[in-house]
Amino acid sequence: MKIVRVYTGSDGESHFEDVEVDLEDHGALGRISKPIAARAVMFREVDGDYDLDFHTAPRRQYVINLTGSVDIEIGDGTMRRLGPGDILLAEDTTGRGHKSRAVAGEPRRCLFIPLAEER
């Protein structure tokens, strides 16, 4: 399963990376990844005028779009559009961060899943 990762590079800028999450075959149960430790689940809703300038992720977290889309832009102007069902691993907790904005004036619902602290 492919997800999009945004992380801070050694240059202090955010970068995109496509990441493949390995899934193991569990027969009739389908294909399932190994467990990933998380701290909580947060529900979020933003209006269609949502437009955040550069900001960092407040923590390492998955952001899973349920409805609506979001444009994520990094410092070099590269943009990715994430729609319903897309998953972002936000790890750019330092540096300049990224921009986020609504698409076509549509509100968006998503889940935040903060990851457990690395040990």
N, C-alpha and C positions, 0 to 999 in steps of 0.2 A: 504494500500500500504506500503510495507516494504522499508526502507532506512537504510543506514549504517551511524552511527554517530561516529566521532572520537573526543574525548574530553580529557582535561587534568584532571587527578585525583589528589587527595591530596598529592600523592607521587611525583608530578611533571612530571610524565610519561603520555604519550598518551595511551588511551584505546579505544577499539571498543565497540559499543552497537548497537544492532539491534532495530530499532524504527518502530513502526507501526503508520502511518499517518491515522487518521480516515477519512473516506469518507462518505458523506451523499448521499442518493439516491435522484436524481433530475429527475426521470422519464426518458423521451426520451433524456435528456441532459447527462445522465450517472451519475456516482458517482463522487462527487466533494468535496474537502477538504474545510475547512474554510480558508478565506484569510490569508496569511502570508505576513506581511509588508516587502518589499524589497526596496533597494536604486537604483539598476541599473541592467543591464545585460551586461556581458562582454563575448566576444567570444575569445576562445583560441585555438591555434594550436601548438603542439610540435612535434619535429622530433622523429624518432624511436630510437635515441640514448639518449633520455631523461633519466636522472638519478640524482636525487637530494638526497643528504645526509640529515641527520636530519634537519628539519626546522619546524617552526610553521606556522599555517594558518595566513595570514596577517590580517584577519578579520573573523567574523562569516559569513559563506557563504555556499550556496549549490553549489556543483560541479556535473554537469550532463554530463555524457559521451554520446557523439553522435556517434563517430567512434573510433575504437581502444580500447585498454585496458590499465589499469594501475595497478601495484602492489603497495599497500600501506602497509608499515611495521612499527610496533610500537616497542618500546624499548625492550620488552620481546621476540622479534623475531616473534611474531604472524603476519601473513600476510593475507591480503584480496585482491583478484583480482576483480576489477570492470570493467565490459565491457560495450558495447553499451546499453544505456537505464538505467544503474544503477545510483543511486543518492547517493552522499555522503554529509552529513551535517558536515562540517569542523568547529569544535569549539575548537580545541587545539591551542589557541592563546598565551599560555604561556607554560613554561616548555621546555623539550627537543624537543618535536614535533615528527614528523614521517618522514619516507623516502618515496619517490615516484619514480617509474621507469617504463619505457616503457616495453611492453611485446612483445617478438619475433621480435624486431626491427621494429615494426609497428608505424607509426605516429598516433597521437590521436587528435581528435577535441572534445572540451567540452565547456560547458557554465559555467561561474561563475555568481552566483546571490548573491551579498552581501546583507545581511539582514539589515533591519533598526535597529537603535540603540534601545536597550531595555530601557523602561522608568520605 
